[in-house]
Amino acid sequence: MCVTRLNAGRAWLPALLLFVGLAVGGPAAAADTPRSEVRLEVLDADGERLVSFPMPEGEGWCLEWNHSVEGFPVLDCYRHRDGHMVLRRSHLPDFAAGLDHIPGRGRQVSDGEGGYWIEDIDEPVPGNAYRLRVGAMRVDHRLVIDGSRTSLSRLAANERVTIRLALPAGAPE
């Protein structure tokens, strides 16, 4: 009977050591495991993901579109800062209808080509998301990430979308 109990005890030994090892090594093991990444996502009106891009801390993107009257490109540029979507700057090639600098909201500097940048806006976007009615192809709303363009108008022209910075589950906001 002693031998049986000893063998039974030995059978549990590897499981016990594994459990203790996981309990002791838990935080270290978690540090070695890749954490869920923050993503820039575009969701359709039903909440279905149209596109998703990794957006590590400090990285940025722009929403670019063609001005509905003048046709030139306009840019709003964002950055992932400390778990927040932050509007950093905007590029406006002209003082066309609806395009002007609001005093006290960033600073206006020339782009050297007749247009201007509004720098240092640094406004967190409430809730890390905003809704956009995507324009037709002549407006061509597009995401610009590392010089690569993704046309939202090709995916959802004349539809409402949500552009959001999606944090991993359980991450502080």
Secondary structure, DSSP 8 states (H G I E B T S, - for coil): -HHHHHHHHHHHHHHHHHHHHHHHHHHHHHHHS-----EEEEE-TTS-EEEEEE--TT-EEEEEEE-TTT--EEEEEEEEETTEEEEEEEEESS--TT----TTSSEEEE-SSS-EEEE---EE-GGGEEEEE---TTT--EEEETTEEEEHHHHHTT-EEEEEEE--TT---
